Amino acid sequence: MYHHSGNTVLAAADSTTGLLEPAAHDSRALYFQRCTWCGTAVYHRLLCPVCRGSDLRTERSAGTGTVRHSTVVNRNSPAARNVSLIELSEGFVVRGRVMGPPIGIHGGDRVRLSTAKDPVRGEPVFQLVDEPYGAWS
C-alpha cells in the first residue's frame, strides 16, 4: 500500500531500482529515508525493514559516523582499496570507502562524509576524523 507523504521525491534518473532522491539534490550530502510510522532510519529502501511501511520521508544526514567493519579488496582495481560498513549517527548503515591507507582503517574509527558519490564506484567516500597513529607522535 502506498501512502503519499507530502515530501517531494523523485525517482533517481540513473537508477534502475527507483530509489528515492530529494528534489533539491546536493552532491556533497548523503540522504536517507526515515519511516514515518516507526521512525527507523534506512538507506535507499522502498519499504521499512521493521514495520514494512511505505511512507518514508527523505532527510539529510549529518555525515558523521563510525566504522563498523572494514576490509581490504585487491580485485578489479590496480591498487588495494578498502570497503567499509559505516554506521552513521542517524542509525543507518551504508557501504562506502574510507580515504587513507587501507591497512590503517579499523572498526571503531570515527569518520565524516567527504563525497556522497564516488565518480568511479558511485558509493559514499568518508575520511577519518582522527588521524591514525596520531597518539604515537
C-alpha positions in Angstrom: 0.0 0.0 0.0 1.4 3.4 -0.9 0.8 6.4 1.4 1.6 9.8 0.0 3.9 11.5 2.4 3.8 15.1 1.2 7.6 15.2 0.7 8.8 16.0 -2.8 10.7 12.9 -4.0 11.7 11.8 -7.5 12.9 8.6 -8.9 16.7 8.8 -9.5 17.4 9.4 -13.1 20.3 7.0 -13.3 18.7 4.3 -11.2 17.0 1.2 -12.4 15.6 0.3 -9.0 13.6 3.5 -8.4 15.4 4.6 -5.3 14.1 7.9 -3.8 16.1 11.1 -4.1 15.2 14.6 -2.9 14.3 17.2 -5.5 16.9 19.7 -4.2 19.8 17.3 -4.6 23.2 18.4 -3.1 26.0 16.2 -4.4 28.1 16.6 -1.2 25.3 15.5 1.1 24.1 12.0 2.0 20.3 11.5 2.1 18.4 8.7 3.8 14.8 7.8 4.5 13.1 7.7 7.8 9.9 5.7 8.3 7.0 8.0 9.5 5.3 5.1 11.3 8.1 3.6 13.4 11.0 6.2 13.0 13.5 3.7 11.6 16.3 5.2 9.5 17.1 3.3 6.3 19.4 3.9 3.4 17.9 3.6 -0.1 14.9 1.3 0.6 11.4 1.3 -0.7 9.9 -0.3 2.4 10.8 0.0 6.1 12.5 -3.2 7.1 10.9 -3.1 10.6 7.2 -2.3 10.0 7.1 -2.7 6.2 5.6 0.8 5.9 6.0 2.6 2.6 5.7 6.1 4.0 9.3 7.1 4.0 10.4 10.7 4.3 13.8 11.8 2.9 16.2 13.5 5.3 19.8 14.8 5.0 22.4 13.0 7.1 24.9 14.9 9.2 27.6 12.8 7.6 29.4 11.6 10.8 29.7 8.0 11.8 31.8 5.1 13.0 33.4 2.4 11.0 31.6 -0.9 11.9 33.7 -3.2 9.7 36.5 -2.6 7.1 38.2 -5.0 4.7 40.9 -4.6 2.0 40.0 -5.6 -1.5 42.6 -6.3 -4.2 40.4 -7.2 -7.2 39.0 -5.1 -10.0 41.4 -2.2 -9.3 45.1 -1.6 -9.9 45.7 -0.9 -6.2 44.4 -2.2 -2.9 41.3 -0.3 -1.6 39.2 -0.6 1.4 35.4 -1.4 1.6 33.8 -0.4 4.9 30.5 -0.5 6.6 29.8 2.8 8.2 27.2 3.3 10.9 26.0 6.9 10.7 24.9 8.9 13.7 21.2 8.7 12.5 21.2 5.0 12.9 21.6 3.5 9.4 24.5 1.6 7.9 26.0 2.4 4.5 28.7 0.7 2.5 31.4 3.0 1.4 35.1 3.8 1.2 37.3 5.5 3.8 40.2 7.6 2.4 43.6 6.7 3.7 45.9 3.6 3.8 43.6 0.5 3.6 45.5 -1.2 6.4 45.1 1.7 8.8 41.3 1.7 8.9 39.7 -0.3 11.7 36.4 -0.9 13.4 35.5 1.9 15.8 37.3 4.7 13.9 35.3 7.9 13.6 34.7 9.2 10.1 32.9 12.1 8.3 31.5 12.3 4.8 33.8 13.6 2.2 31.8 12.9 -1.0 28.3 11.5 -1.3 29.0 9.7 -4.6 32.4 8.5 -5.8 32.6 9.1 -9.5 34.1 5.7 -10.2 32.1 3.3 -8.0 29.1 5.5 -7.1 29.4 4.9 -3.3 29.9 7.4 -0.5 33.5 8.3 0.4 34.5 9.1 4.0 37.6 10.5 5.7 38.9 9.8 9.2 38.1 12.3 11.9 41.2 11.3 14.0 44.4 10.7 12.1 45.6 7.1 12.6 48.6 6.8 14.9 48.2 10.4 16.0 48.9 9.5 19.6 52.3 7.9 18.7 54.0 11.1 17.7 
